[in-house]
Amino acid sequence: MNIIERMIAHKANKESVKVGEEVSVKVDLAIAHDVTGPLAIDQFLKIGVNQVFDKNKVVFVIDHNIPCSSEASRVQHRTIQEFKENFGVKVYGRSEGVIHQVIMEEKLYKKGDIVVGADSHTCTAGAHGAIAIPLGSTEIAAVMALGELDMEVPETYLINIEGELQPGVYGKDIILYVIGKFGTNGFTDKAVIFGGETITSLPYEEKMTISNMMIEMGAMIGYIDQGDEEIGKVKETYHIKAQDLKPVAACPSSPGNVKPIAEIQGRKIVQGVIGSCTNGRFSDMKIAAEILKGRKVAEGVNLIVVPASKNILEKMEEEGLTKIFRDAGAVVTNPGCGPCFGAHQGLLSKGDVAISTTNRNFPGRMGHKEAEVYLASPRTVAESAVQGCITHPGTVVSLEG
């Protein structure tokens, strides 16, 4: 068995499992947010049980619409709060941050755990050695009641990256390149492991960026090799040379429409976004602040900075990053999902062009269906905001430092 199968077998209390086998696994953490959570709560109440399987392992994070963007979002918040009062579950509801960042910082899971979430980017936890599976709200409701998940053991694929990355290439460029190479349906319902020296040597923040977007190529399970266990036999292994990777962007309107920045530079923008569960960590903020320090966001461009958590925001304030951003003309928002979800805090109108560190750029994702959203690294977004157009890393500040 490979490492994914070994972990599934352990949680299924079986000596071994094989691809295609139906198993029931113990769940260590079930999560939902303010959009999916109320739907799960509604389904849970219909089941008719009087308690969740473990009130310490059922967690809600209010992150998508905070502060409330509508009366409907306020009702969602109240639904979750009432469920907490009645069932004693954990709720993070004071802008603590984006769900995937918060559960990591709070150490609510560990390596080898099975995490299920009513959010497609639950796979972010794979960066820390968990098997993290996105589910629908109805499935989450059943898990909340039973603490178990019925699943089919998936095929496992390995993407092995070796060598040294070129200056200006980050985790975001790695995952976008891979999505562009294999397509948004390249690994539908499969397990995908990213491994190799290039990957295992990355900081955990970059690993989280990669695991976060594995769902964008269809993966049911996205996992980062932890470097301390044998991966084992997989369905197929793909080899990529790190030195061949370049700064890239996902162009409208798909995470799979990936092109080198060199081919699209010069495209005028009206908005830049740095943040989200993909690239809202402190290291991302530091990279962007180094570009913006002593400079101004271009006339006619809105730059929105969204820290992924309250802890990150506090560190930004302590080290002067928020002042750098504000002095440059950027807007620093409260921790949360911000404009990524397309509910508030920076929506686009028809004909607008934005470049963002978020994870999706489907039509209407960030506002009007005829707005254009490009996805890129924090470095690329920051330099583009200064120049007023999509800009290759190293243009504003030399890559040699």
Beta strands, then each sheet from edge to edge (+ up, - down):
strand 1: 22-26
strand 2: 29-33
strand 3: 58-61
strand 4: 90-92
strand 5: 114-117
strand 6: 131-134
strand 7: 148-152
strand 8: 156-162
strand 9: 191-195
strand 10: 221-224
strand 11: 236-241
strand 12: 248-250
strand 13: 258-260
strand 14: 271-275
strand 15: 302-306
strand 16: 331-332
strand 17: 353-356
strand 18: 372-375
sheet 1: 1+ 7-
sheet 2: 4+ 3+ 2+ 5+ 6+
sheet 3: 10+ 9+ 8+ 11+
sheet 4: 12+ 13-
sheet 5: 16+ 15+ 14+ 17+ 18+
end
